[in-house]
Amino acid sequence: MMRAAAAEVEAELGRADLLFNNAGVMPAAPIDELATDDWQRMIDVNMTGLMNAIGAFMPHLVASAAERASRTW
């Protein structure tokens, strides 16, 4: 799903040169009262979602950085 989003961004706007990766959840309960499913959802969104977005956009970011580095000003 994230790779499809990265491809859509590239098709609509060109290659990404910046990723603002901001998503997170925190259940509104003390940690000792959290159900395992709540804890897993927090990990899935906060960690796995972050890594999925980085992985999907990394080729774009690396290519953009290489392009900038090769420019002569």
Buried (B, 14 or more C-beta within 10 A) or exposed (E): EBEEEBEEBBEEEEBBEEBEEEEEEEBEEEEEEBEEEBEEBBEEBEEEBBEBBEEBBEBBBEEBEEEEEEEEE
